[in-house]
Amino acid sequence: MATIKPLPELLINQIAAGEVVERPASALKELLENSVDAAANKISVQLLQGGVKQIRITDNGDGITKDELELALTRHSTSKIYTLEDLHKIVSLGFRGEALASIAAVSHLLLTSRKTDSSHAWQIRADGDAVSQPEPAALDTGTIIEVNDLYFNIPARRKFLKTEATEFARCDAVFKCAALAQPAIEFTLQHNGKTRHQYHAETLSQRVESVLGTEFSKAAIPVDEQSAGIRLYGVVALPAYTRASRDTQYFFVNNRFVRDKLIIHALREAYRDVLHLDRHPSFVLFLEINPEAVDVNVHPTKTEVRFHDARALHQFIFHTINKALASPHQDIELKQQPAADITNKPLPQYPQHPKYHANKPSHAAQSSAFYQTLFGEQADSRQVQTAVSDAVQSTVTKHTEAAPVEQAMREENQCAPMLGYALGQLHGVYILAMNDHGLVVVDMHAAHERIRYEKLKTAMDNNAMAVQSLLIPATFNADSLDVITVEENLEVLQQLGFEFAVLSPTTLAVRAVPAELKHADIVKLAQDLLSEIREYGVSKVITNQRNELLATLACHGAVRANRKLSIEEMNALLRDMEKTERADQCNHGRPTWFEISMTELDNMFMRGK
């Protein structure tokens, strides 16, 4: 059984000290970590006035002996580490032995604890610098810590606290973070005598839904990959669930919540091709890694870490998330056997994840947003009924060749593809299709843009850009900068699939383009390409800005609104979407398709009522 001991001077000097209790949430975080480290499986938190008046935490953990109570309130006394070697392979959440002492110095603190083998509990009080002797107390098992009147002796710091609602919100965020990290522990939170959250011990997927809600859970897909002794698992939200802030980004390293720039950059890069403008991705991810390969003794808040092989870890995280987002509509089989035990803790078990279409939020969860997109925010159910009815009727009437679709499906007695079979077009913008679940609506330009983009990326990666020579070169007037850009970058332009010729000091000709873009506006395409090269420089265009450039080119090559497509062309587009990675979002992160189930349609028309 670990005991609390003062740390040697050499070890104290190696610790990133400076624990500062900035606000109630800071104190709550440290106290929750102590309860988790004490092997508690039930933790209860009670707050008064946002935690300023009182923070009371009760746990059923290992407890503290009478002789260790006073040490527990002494700086640099801990049961987590004893030697310099321990500092290099930390597996506990706390380890510096500063938190309780720092909190006691700015509050009226009451610590009551009982070891499982003790006849009764013991209690000790601290009022700022004054610490009492231990006294007998009544408690079944575990520990109760009461922090009263935070900053009673430092009015200047108390003055900088925000409103009660704001301080509680910060405490609530800390509580949710701890609950997500430890789904096997039962957590309860009360504020001013009212229960705000109660999470029973559950699986990780259940805890994610309990904390973040059903909407997030429906939008989330599982991740579980391991390589070279590290494992990344958890859930990431599909791009349609992106948020305006980072409030649903949770990343844990060996169950420790961290905000690491390297990790955030890897995740951001993985979402780059499917993220809309300034939106932020959502995720709950756990990295399990050898404790000796990560340094958690970097910052007093312990939310920053340093990895020994940062570059390799960045690539692992990027490729894992990129792979998960690339083909979310495929069947996902989670590994039933956990990876090699790295932290000596049991790993959460996932339920089997059903087919993608059963979890995609763009069905029932996002249909209301889809209706607003088509018919405006004030659209009511009658408008929706009328619009859908008219659209389906008009497309079926105009495209009589669509009539045999359902009959063919019945005769062949087989399931329709995920995106179904085309029925027709809606106002030259959307493709309407029918699958086994109901009606599928596809933004044909956005979908085609993604298909073109992925094909261009693949061709570029394989140095196999297919080129289409133009029977009649496209000529256009150009300024001197455009002419110089062409003359200086002929090889790079050929690498991108373009063949330019300088006809005069003010005239350029395009003689060949990538085959995928042969139907684009060649002149506008060429002008935008040269503009990108001038703005960013050729080296950045083919490295850092490569994907942005290819996205621009793909947009030029995608089918435009109001272009009439035949049923065969629509079905070909749908089949291409099903084979294309990240086809659920366009290059700018917007959704490319929605599904309206038969149940939703029946409800709109009040069938069966």
SVG drawing of the C-alpha trace seen along z (x, -y; Angstrom):
<svg xmlns="http://www.w3.org/2000/svg" viewBox="-55 -43 74 55">
<polyline fill="none" stroke="black" stroke-width="0.4" points="0.0,0.0 1.5,-3.3 2.2,-5.8 2.5,-9.6 6.2,-10.7 8.0,-14.0 9.9,-14.2 13.7,-14.5 15.2,-17.9 16.7,-16.6 13.3,-15.4 11.5,-18.6 13.9,-20.6 13.1,-18.4 9.3,-19.0 7.6,-21.7 6.3,-23.3 4.1,-26.4 0.7,-25.0 -1.7,-27.9 -5.4,-27.6 -6.7,-30.1 -10.4,-29.4 -12.8,-26.8 -12.5,-24.7 -8.7,-24.4 -9.2,-23.1 -12.0,-20.7 -9.7,-19.2 -6.9,-18.4 -9.3,-16.9 -11.0,-14.7 -7.7,-13.5 -6.8,-12.5 -10.0,-10.5 -9.3,-8.7 -5.8,-7.9 -7.2,-6.6 -8.9,-3.8 -12.4,-5.1 -15.3,-3.7 -17.8,-6.2 -17.2,-10.0 -19.7,-12.6 -19.2,-16.4 -21.2,-19.1 -20.8,-22.8 -22.1,-25.9 -22.2,-29.3 -20.2,-28.0 -17.6,-26.3 -16.5,-29.6 -18.5,-29.0 -17.9,-25.2 -16.4,-22.3 -17.2,-19.0 -15.9,-15.7 -16.8,-12.3 -15.1,-9.1 -14.9,-5.5 -11.2,-5.2 -8.3,-3.8 -8.3,-6.5 -5.5,-8.1 -4.1,-7.0 -4.0,-9.2 -0.3,-9.6 -0.4,-10.7 -3.1,-13.3 -0.8,-16.2 1.7,-15.1 -1.2,-15.2 -1.4,-19.0 2.3,-19.5 3.9,-20.7 5.9,-18.1 4.5,-15.2 2.9,-12.4 2.3,-8.7 2.6,-8.8 6.3,-9.0 9.4,-8.5 12.4,-8.7 13.7,-10.5 13.1,-7.3 9.4,-7.4 9.1,-10.9 10.1,-9.5 7.3,-6.9 4.3,-8.5 1.1,-6.5 -1.0,-8.4 -2.8,-11.7 -1.3,-13.5 2.4,-13.3 3.7,-16.6 2.3,-16.6 1.3,-20.3 -2.5,-20.4 -3.9,-19.9 -1.3,-22.2 -2.1,-24.9 -5.8,-24.6 -5.5,-24.5 -3.4,-27.7 -6.3,-29.7 -9.4,-28.2 -10.9,-26.6 -10.3,-23.0 -11.6,-19.9 -10.2,-16.5 -11.8,-13.4 -10.6,-9.9 -10.6,-6.3 -8.5,-3.4 -10.4,-0.2 -8.6,1.6 -9.0,-1.3 -11.4,-1.1 -12.7,-4.6 -12.0,-7.7 -9.7,-10.7 -10.2,-14.4 -7.9,-17.3 -8.5,-21.0 -6.6,-23.7 -7.3,-27.5 -4.8,-29.1 -1.5,-28.4 -2.9,-27.0 -3.3,-23.1 -4.9,-21.3 -4.0,-17.9 -6.0,-14.8 -9.2,-14.0 -11.4,-10.9 -14.4,-11.2 -17.3,-9.1 -17.0,-7.8 -17.6,-4.4 -14.7,-4.3 -12.9,-6.6 -12.3,-10.3 -14.3,-13.5 -12.7,-16.9 -14.5,-20.1 -13.0,-23.3 -14.9,-26.3 -14.7,-30.0 -12.1,-29.9 -9.7,-32.9 -11.1,-34.1 -7.6,-35.3 -6.8,-36.7 -9.5,-39.2 -7.6,-40.5 -7.8,-37.1 -11.4,-36.5 -12.3,-39.9 -11.2,-38.6 -13.6,-35.6 -16.5,-35.8 -20.2,-35.3 -21.5,-32.3 -22.9,-30.9 -19.6,-31.3 -17.6,-29.6 -20.0,-26.8 -19.8,-26.4 -16.1,-26.0 -16.5,-23.4 -19.1,-21.6 -16.6,-21.3 -13.9,-19.9 -16.4,-17.4 -17.5,-16.2 -13.9,-15.8 -13.2,-13.6 -16.4,-11.6 -15.4,-11.0 -12.0,-9.8 -13.3,-7.3 -16.5,-5.6 -16.1,-2.8 -16.5,-5.2 -19.9,-6.5 -20.0,-10.3 -22.5,-12.7 -22.5,-16.5 -24.8,-18.7 -24.9,-22.5 -26.7,-24.5 -28.4,-21.3 -29.7,-20.4 -28.4,-17.3 -27.0,-18.4 -25.4,-15.1 -25.4,-11.5 -23.4,-9.1 -23.5,-5.4 -20.6,-3.1 -20.9,-2.3 -19.1,-1.5 -17.2,-4.3 -19.8,-4.6 -22.6,-4.9 -20.6,-7.5 -20.0,-9.5 -23.7,-9.6 -24.5,-10.4 -22.1,-13.4 -22.2,-14.8 -25.8,-13.8 -27.6,-11.7 -26.9,-14.1 -23.1,-13.7 -23.4,-9.9 -25.3,-9.5 -22.8,-11.6 -19.8,-9.7 -17.9,-6.9 -15.5,-4.6 -11.7,-4.6 -9.4,-1.9 -5.9,-1.5 -2.6,-0.4 0.9,-0.4 4.4,-0.2 3.2,0.1 0.7,-2.8 -3.1,-2.7 -5.6,-5.3 -9.2,-4.6 -12.5,-6.5 -15.0,-8.2 -14.8,-11.1 -17.7,-13.0 -18.5,-13.1 -17.8,-16.5 -21.5,-17.4 -21.3,-17.7 -18.5,-20.4 -18.9,-23.1 -18.1,-26.9 -15.9,-26.3 -13.6,-23.6 -16.0,-22.7 -16.4,-19.1 -12.7,-18.2 -11.5,-15.7 -8.1,-14.0 -6.6,-11.8 -3.1,-10.5 -3.0,-7.5 -6.4,-8.8 -5.0,-12.3 -6.8,-15.1 -4.4,-17.2 -4.4,-20.1 -1.4,-19.5 -0.5,-21.6 1.0,-18.6 -2.1,-16.5 -4.5,-19.3 -2.5,-20.0 -2.6,-16.3 -6.4,-16.1 -7.0,-19.4 -5.0,-18.1 -7.0,-14.9 -10.2,-16.9 -8.8,-19.5 -10.4,-18.1 -13.9,-17.7 -14.0,-20.7 -16.1,-23.7 -14.3,-27.1 -13.7,-28.0 -15.6,-25.1 -13.9,-22.8 -14.1,-19.0 -15.5,-17.1 -13.9,-14.0 -13.3,-11.9 -10.0,-10.1 -7.7,-8.1 -4.0,-7.6 -2.4,-4.7 1.4,-4.9 4.3,-3.7 4.6,-6.2 8.3,-6.5 7.6,-7.8 5.8,-10.8 6.8,-13.6 3.8,-14.9 6.1,-17.0 6.0,-20.0 3.5,-22.5 2.0,-23.1 -1.5,-22.5 -0.4,-19.1 -2.5,-19.6 0.6,-20.0 2.8,-17.0 5.9,-16.3 6.4,-13.2 9.8,-11.6 8.9,-10.8 6.5,-13.6 6.8,-13.3 5.9,-9.6 3.0,-10.2 1.7,-13.1 1.7,-10.8 0.0,-8.0 -2.8,-10.2 -3.2,-11.9 -3.4,-8.6 -5.7,-6.9 -8.3,-9.7 -7.9,-10.3 -8.6,-6.7 -11.7,-6.7 -13.1,-9.8 -12.2,-8.5 -14.8,-5.7 -17.3,-6.1 -20.0,-4.4 -18.1,-1.1 -18.7,1.6 -16.5,1.0 -15.4,3.9 -13.9,2.9 -11.2,5.1 -12.7,7.3 -9.3,8.0 -7.7,5.1 -4.2,4.0 -1.2,4.9 -1.6,3.6 0.4,0.4 -0.9,-1.2 -2.0,1.9 -5.6,0.6 -8.6,2.3 -9.6,0.9 -13.2,-0.2 -15.1,2.2 -17.1,0.9 -20.4,2.5 -20.4,3.7 -20.9,0.7 -23.7,1.2 -23.6,0.1 -22.8,-3.6 -26.2,-4.5 -27.9,-3.4 -25.8,-6.0 -25.3,-8.8 -26.9,-12.0 -28.0,-13.2 -31.1,-10.9 -33.6,-11.7 -31.1,-13.8 -30.4,-16.2 -33.5,-16.2 -34.9,-19.3 -31.7,-21.2 -32.0,-19.9 -35.6,-21.1 -34.5,-24.6 -31.7,-24.5 -34.2,-23.9 -37.2,-25.8 -35.9,-28.4 -35.8,-28.6 -39.5,-29.4 -40.6,-26.4 -43.5,-24.5 -44.6,-20.9 -47.2,-21.7 -44.6,-23.5 -42.3,-20.6 -45.1,-18.1 -46.1,-20.1 -42.5,-20.7 -41.5,-17.1 -44.7,-15.8 -44.4,-18.2 -40.7,-17.5 -41.2,-13.7 -44.2,-14.0 -42.5,-16.3 -39.3,-14.3 -41.0,-11.0 -43.3,-12.6 -40.3,-14.2 -38.1,-11.2 -40.3,-8.3 -37.3,-6.0 -37.1,-6.1 -40.3,-4.2 -38.8,-0.7 -36.3,-1.3 -38.5,0.0 -39.8,2.9 -36.2,3.9 -35.3,3.8 -38.2,6.1 -37.5,8.5 -33.9,8.8 -34.8,9.2 -31.7,7.3 -30.9,4.3 -30.4,1.0 -27.0,-0.7 -26.5,-3.0 -27.4,-6.1 -30.1,-4.3 -31.2,-4.7 -31.9,-8.1 -35.4,-9.3 -34.6,-12.8 -33.4,-16.3 -34.8,-19.0 -34.5,-22.5 -31.2,-21.4 -29.4,-21.4 -30.3,-18.2 -30.5,-14.6 -33.4,-12.7 -32.9,-9.0 -34.6,-6.1 -32.9,-3.6 -34.2,-0.9 -34.9,-3.4 -36.6,-6.2 -35.6,-9.3 -32.0,-10.4 -31.2,-14.0 -27.8,-14.8 -26.2,-18.1 -24.8,-17.1 -22.1,-19.9 -20.8,-19.4 -20.7,-15.6 -19.0,-15.8 -16.5,-18.3 -15.4,-15.8 -15.1,-13.0 -13.0,-15.1 -10.8,-16.3 -10.1,-12.8 -9.2,-11.6 -6.8,-14.6 -5.1,-13.9 -4.7,-10.2 -3.3,-11.0 -0.9,-13.6 0.3,-11.2 1.0,-8.5 2.6,-10.9 0.0,-9.7 -2.0,-12.8 -4.0,-11.9 -3.7,-14.7 -6.3,-15.7 -4.9,-17.6 -7.2,-20.3 -8.2,-20.1 -8.4,-23.9 -6.1,-25.6 -7.7,-28.0 -6.1,-31.5 -6.5,-34.5 -5.0,-37.9 -2.6,-37.9 -0.6,-40.5 3.2,-40.3 3.1,-38.6 1.1,-35.7 3.5,-35.3 6.5,-35.3 4.8,-32.8 4.3,-30.4 7.8,-30.8 9.4,-30.2 7.2,-27.2 6.6,-25.2 7.8,-21.9 5.5,-22.4 2.6,-23.2 3.2,-20.0 3.3,-18.1 -0.1,-19.4 -1.3,-18.3 -1.3,-21.6 0.5,-22.5 0.9,-26.3 2.4,-28.2 3.4,-31.8 2.1,-33.2 3.1,-36.9 4.1,-39.2 0.3,-39.5 -1.2,-36.2 -1.1,-32.8 -2.5,-29.5 -3.6,-26.3 -2.9,-23.3 -3.6,-20.5 -5.4,-20.1 -5.9,-17.3 -8.4,-14.9 -10.7,-15.2 -11.1,-18.9 -11.6,-18.8 -15.2,-20.1 -14.2,-23.1 -14.0,-26.7 -10.4,-26.4 -9.5,-30.1 -10.9,-30.7 -9.2,-27.5 -5.9,-28.7 -6.2,-32.1 -7.0,-30.8 -4.1,-28.4 -1.6,-31.1 -3.1,-33.3 -2.5,-30.6 1.1,-30.1 1.8,-33.9 0.2,-34.3 1.8,-31.3 4.9,-30.6 5.5,-27.4 7.1,-25.5 4.1,-26.0 1.6,-25.3 3.0,-21.7 3.6,-21.1 1.6,-23.1 -1.0,-24.5 -1.3,-21.4 -4.6,-20.3 -6.1,-23.8 -5.0,-24.1 -6.4,-20.7 -9.7,-21.7 -9.9,-24.8 -9.2,-22.9 -11.9,-20.3 -14.4,-23.0 -13.9,-24.1 -14.3,-20.6 -17.5,-19.7 -20.9,-19.7 -22.6,-23.0 -26.1,-23.9 -28.9,-23.8 -27.1,-21.3 -29.6,-18.6 -28.4,-15.1 -29.8,-11.9 -30.8,-9.1 -27.8,-7.2 -25.5,-10.1 -27.1,-10.6 -26.7,-6.9 -23.1,-7.0 -22.5,-10.0 -24.2,-8.1 -22.0,-5.0 -18.9,-7.2 -19.8,-8.8 -20.1,-5.4 -16.6,-4.5 -15.0,-7.8 -13.4,-8.6 -14.9,-11.4 -17.7,-11.7 -20.2,-12.7 -18.7,-16.2 -17.6,-18.5 -14.1,-20.1 -15.4,-22.9 -16.8,-20.6 -20.5,-21.0 -22.7,-17.8 -23.2,-16.3 -26.3,-14.3 -29.2,-13.7 -31.6,-10.8 -35.3,-11.2 -36.6,-7.9 -40.0,-6.5 -40.9,-6.9 -40.2,-10.6 -42.1,-10.9 -45.1,-9.0 -45.1,-11.4 -45.0,-14.4 -48.1,-13.2 -49.7,-11.9 -50.0,-8.4 -51.5,-5.9 -53.0,-8.6"/>
</svg>
